[in-house]
């Protein structure tokens, strides 16, 4: 029996629904999702296996013009997504006009590999607007197949996945068939904590934060975790902790609930906050946190 396998990389502006789409394909919450831009910082693989196929999906950071070193690294992950894709998914949302980086856009329109342009959030539009948008994007990206979708509602997601299977090359699997992602357990703990910070803190705070899980001990009934929330300034540390530790406690409680669902066992989590000055512009620190690889 022939076997298909390949890399399907999802790119687009911030907040168009890339992470929601990948989670819908995989059936697990691998990428964190919030309403804030730049939620995704890394390139995260999600692997979908069948008897005769393996789809290696790749969620990438939203395309932005970088303002500091961390964002430069994030755009490096996007660039790498062009280099190894067998199928490229370019995701836009209803009402969107263009990609925020012309060079990336040119790469899409000149791509030699199949491009699927997904027009997302159609549940927020009417038929007239949808037809107009399909016309606009078919002119802008004539080399793409266009699929109107709602990643959140699951509309047309299965049809897109079936088209991906059509386009994949014949190949043995790249990863073991029982593997779900390329990231270790600690990565998902860090991301879950960071998601809660994105949800509950305003302005610059979430973007000045990185999470580092220093201890991860898995026992039969429980996983014991010790994680450090890094901030850039003392004032940010106080905001993260909150009055009598209340804000930090909320982050811990909500993270624990999500992680217990993800790992399927009890979680004990200890959270600490440390100041790590200007880590977003420090090459050594960025490398330590998995950027600049």
C-alpha positions, 0 to 999 in steps of 0.5 A: 500500500502506498503511503503519503507524507509531507509538511504543510505549513500555515502562514498569515498575518497575526490573529487570522486563526492559524493556531485554531486551524492547526488545533482543529486538524490535530484534534488537540490544543497544541497551539495557544490561542488568544485575541492578542497579536503575536500569541504564537512565537515559535514554529510548532509542529502538529502531526496527524497520522492515518494508516496510509498518510502522515501530515506534518502541520506547522503553525507559525508566528503571525507575519509582522515587521520586526521591532526587536530581536525576539521578533526577528527570530519569530520571522525566522521561523516563518521564513523556514516554513517556506523552505521545507513545505510540500503544501503552503496554507496562506490564511487570511480573514474576511476583510483583510487586504494584504500581508504585512510583509511584501517580500513574504507575499511575493514568495507566496505568489511565486511559489512553485509548491501548491498554495491553499488560500483559506479565507477564514472567519466566514461566519462573520460575513454575508454571501455578498462580502464572501463572493467579493473577497473570493474574487479579490484574493483570486486576483491577488494570488492567482496560483492559489486554490481558495477555500472559504472556512471557519476554523472555529466552527469547523466549516470546510476544515475536513474538505481542506484536509482532504485536499491536502491529502490529495496534494501530498507526495508519496513518502514514508512517515517522517516521525513515529506514528504515535507522535503528536508534535516535535515539542517536549512536555515543558514547552506546553507547560510554558505555553499554557502559562504564557497563554493565561498571562496573555489573557489576563494582563494588558499592554506591554506585560504579556510581550515582556514575558517568557516562561521557563519550566525548570523542573518537571517530575512525572510520577504515576499519579501526578506531575510536579512542575516548577516554572519561572515567569521572566519579566524585563523590569521590577515594575512588571514583576509586581504586576504579574504577582498582583495584590497579595499574590492574587494575580499569580495565583489565578494564572497558576490555577487556570494553567493547572486545569488546562494542563491536567486535561492535556496530560490526563493526570494531576498537576502540582505547579509552583510559579515564581517571577524573576526579572531578566533585563532586556531578554528580548534583545539578548542573543544568549537569552533568546537562544536559551528560550529556543529562539535563534536556533 
